[in-house]
Amino acid sequence: MKLGVYIFATDETIAPAELARAVEERGFESFFLPEHTHIPAGRETPWPGGGELPRRYYRTLDPFVALAAAATATESLLVGTGVCLVIERDPIVLAKEVATIDHVSDGRFLFGIGAGWNREEMANHGTDPRTRFALLRERILAMKAIWAEERAEFHGEHVDFDPINLWPKPLQRPHPPILVGGKGAGVIERVLDYGDGWFPNPRDGDPALVEEQIVELGRRAVERGRPVPVSIFGASPRPEDLERYSELGVERCVLSLPTAPREEVLAALDRAAELIPALGS
């Protein structure tokens, strides 16, 4: 099983390029950054983590700009979004951003995606929270068309455009792996519909919370004749939990780093790196 890390990179933390170099030097496989374009001051949607929303949520760096810096500072480290809020981004612009970072990273990009939880945030982007999953699906399908076709067009209920010319196409063909976030009702169908992998974020990283879904996804993937790997976002660092994830056939566990000053982040990274030899990643 492979081991990666993620951090809410902000203007108050270690710089993404320096951190990415440190992540690669310590033998981790991947490096992920979350996304929030903003946090509405009048937010009503409760934070899934409970309690007050941490300040890191409204100070996050743009993931594509920060990951481009991380990619150019490293050689083999995979870089990814954990997760990109597709429902808050124009699909034509996003298709170009994904293809561009795939080129900048020499084909090392992982496209983690999600529909988000903050209803006021998505509403500020013109997205109706009630139809966000349908919008997510169409935007992903539209981007797949852009990446695959020389002159792409798409006509749906939420996304509609006549033939366009758009380059570059991603280095990874037909496109970078699409890791579908979420763990609620319907997520497995969404993964099988337009994803290349599942990217759940179980509370406290507890394997028991997603074990049944991992088994169900594996069974349904076999029925459809294609593998669908699982990556755990925010996995528990407890050795027994990582061992259980490995037993379940999980491809990758992504551990959390604190949103903190440089020395604190690097110390946490060193502690996490101690887990790598036991995993064989």
BELVENFEN-V671181 format. One record per residue. N is the residue number from 0. RES is the residue in one small letter. OMEGA is omega in radians with two decimals (NA if undefined). D_CENTER is the distance of its C-alpha to the mean C-alpha in whole Angstrom. Layout:
n,res,omega,d_center
N,RES,OMEGA,D_CENTER
N,RES,OMEGA,D_CENTER
This chain:
n,res,omega,d_center
0,m,-3.13,18
1,k,-3.11,15
2,l,3.08,14
3,g,3.11,12
4,v,2.99,11
5,y,3.10,10
6,i,2.92,12
7,f,-3.14,12
8,a,-3.14,14
9,t,3.08,17
10,d,-3.12,20
11,e,-3.08,22
12,t,3.01,20
13,i,-3.10,20
14,a,-3.09,19
15,p,-3.11,16
16,a,3.13,18
17,e,3.14,20
18,l,-3.14,18
19,a,3.09,16
20,r,3.13,20
21,a,3.11,20
22,v,-3.14,17
23,e,-3.12,18
24,e,-3.11,22
25,r,3.00,21
26,g,3.07,20
27,f,-3.10,16
28,e,-2.96,14
29,s,-3.06,11
30,f,-3.05,10
31,f,3.05,7
32,l,3.05,7
33,p,3.14,7
34,e,2.82,9
35,h,-3.12,12
36,t,-3.13,15
37,h,3.00,18
38,i,3.14,19
39,p,-3.13,22
40,a,-3.14,25
41,g,-3.06,27
42,r,3.07,23
43,e,-3.13,25
44,t,-3.14,22
45,p,3.07,21
46,w,-3.14,19
47,p,3.12,17
48,g,3.14,18
49,g,3.10,21
50,g,-3.11,24
51,e,3.11,23
52,l,3.14,20
53,p,-3.08,20
54,r,-3.13,20
55,r,-3.09,17
56,y,-3.14,15
57,y,3.08,18
58,r,-3.08,18
59,t,3.01,14
60,l,3.02,15
61,d,-3.02,13
62,p,-3.09,10
63,f,3.08,12
64,v,-3.11,15
65,a,3.13,14
66,l,3.05,12
67,a,3.08,15
68,a,3.13,17
69,a,-3.11,15
70,a,-3.11,16
71,t,3.12,19
72,a,-3.06,20
73,t,-3.09,19
74,e,-3.06,20
75,s,-3.10,18
76,l,3.01,15
77,l,3.13,12
78,v,-3.07,10
79,g,3.05,6
80,t,-3.11,4
81,g,0.00,3
82,v,3.01,3
83,c,3.13,6
84,l,-3.06,9
85,v,-3.10,11
86,i,3.12,14
87,e,-3.05,15
88,r,3.04,15
89,d,-3.04,17
90,p,3.12,16
91,i,3.09,19
92,v,-3.12,18
93,l,3.09,14
94,a,3.10,15
95,k,3.13,17
96,e,3.14,15
97,v,3.14,12
98,a,-3.13,16
99,t,-3.13,17
100,i,3.05,14
101,d,3.06,14
102,h,-3.12,18
103,v,-3.10,18
104,s,-3.08,16
105,d,3.07,18
106,g,-3.11,16
107,r,-3.04,13
108,f,3.01,10
109,l,-3.01,7
110,f,3.03,6
111,g,-3.04,3
112,i,3.08,5
113,g,3.14,8
114,a,3.06,11
115,g,3.14,11
116,w,-3.03,14
117,n,-3.02,17
118,r,3.12,19
119,e,3.11,21
120,e,-3.10,18
121,m,3.12,17
122,a,3.10,21
123,n,3.08,22
124,h,3.13,20
125,g,-3.11,22
126,t,3.05,20
127,d,-3.11,22
128,p,-3.09,20
129,r,-3.10,22
130,t,-3.03,21
131,r,-3.13,17
132,f,3.05,16
133,a,3.09,19
134,l,3.10,18
135,l,-3.12,14
136,r,-3.09,16
137,e,3.14,18
138,r,3.09,16
139,i,3.13,14
140,l,3.11,17
141,a,3.12,19
142,m,3.08,16
143,k,3.10,17
144,a,3.13,21
145,i,-3.11,20
146,w,-3.02,19
147,a,-2.96,21
148,e,3.10,25
149,e,3.11,27
150,r,-2.99,28
151,a,2.96,25
152,e,-3.14,26
153,f,-3.12,24
154,h,3.13,26
155,g,-3.14,25
156,e,-3.05,25
157,h,-3.14,23
158,v,-3.09,22
159,d,3.02,25
160,f,3.08,26
161,d,-3.05,29
162,p,3.14,29
163,i,2.98,27
164,n,-3.13,27
165,l,3.02,24
166,w,0.07,23
167,p,2.90,22
168,k,-3.13,20
169,p,3.03,17
170,l,3.09,19
171,q,-3.09,17
172,r,0.07,19
173,p,3.13,18
174,h,3.05,15
175,p,3.11,12
176,p,3.11,10
177,i,-3.12,8
178,l,-3.02,6
179,v,3.12,8
180,g,3.13,7
181,g,3.12,10
182,k,-3.10,13
183,g,-3.13,16
184,a,3.08,19
185,g,-3.04,18
186,v,-3.11,15
187,i,3.09,16
188,e,3.10,18
189,r,3.11,15
190,v,-3.11,13
191,l,-3.10,17
192,d,-3.03,17
193,y,-3.12,15
194,g,3.03,12
195,d,3.13,12
196,g,3.11,11
197,w,-3.01,10
198,f,-3.09,7
199,p,3.10,9
200,n,-3.10,10
201,p,-3.14,14
202,r,-3.11,16
203,d,3.11,17
204,g,-3.02,16
205,d,-3.14,19
206,p,-3.08,19
207,a,-3.08,21
208,l,-3.12,19
209,v,-3.06,17
210,e,-3.11,20
211,e,3.14,22
212,q,3.09,19
213,i,3.12,18
214,v,3.13,21
215,e,3.11,21
216,l,3.12,19
217,g,3.13,20
218,r,-3.10,24
219,r,3.08,22
220,a,3.09,21
221,v,3.12,24
222,e,-3.14,26
223,r,3.02,24
224,g,3.09,25
225,r,3.11,21
226,p,3.08,19
227,v,-3.09,15
228,p,3.14,14
229,v,2.99,12
230,s,-3.12,10
231,i,3.13,10
232,f,-3.09,8
233,g,-3.11,11
234,a,3.06,13
235,s,3.10,17
236,p,3.13,19
237,r,-3.10,22
238,p,-3.12,23
239,e,3.11,24
240,d,3.09,21
241,l,3.09,19
242,e,3.12,22
243,r,3.08,22
244,y,3.12,18
245,s,3.11,20
246,e,-3.14,23
247,l,3.11,21
248,g,3.12,19
249,v,-3.10,16
250,e,-2.97,14
251,r,2.97,12
252,c,-3.10,12
253,v,-3.08,10
254,l,-3.13,13
255,s,2.95,13
256,l,-3.11,15
257,p,2.98,17
258,t,-2.94,17
259,a,3.07,21
260,p,-3.01,23
261,r,-3.03,23
262,e,3.13,25
263,e,3.12,24
264,v,-3.12,20
265,l,3.08,22
266,a,3.09,24
267,a,3.11,21
268,l,3.11,19
269,d,3.12,23
270,r,3.12,23
271,a,-3.12,20
272,a,3.11,21
273,e,-3.13,24
274,l,-2.99,22
275,i,-3.09,21
276,p,-3.12,25
277,a,-3.11,25
278,l,-3.11,22
279,g,-3.11,23
280,s,NA,20
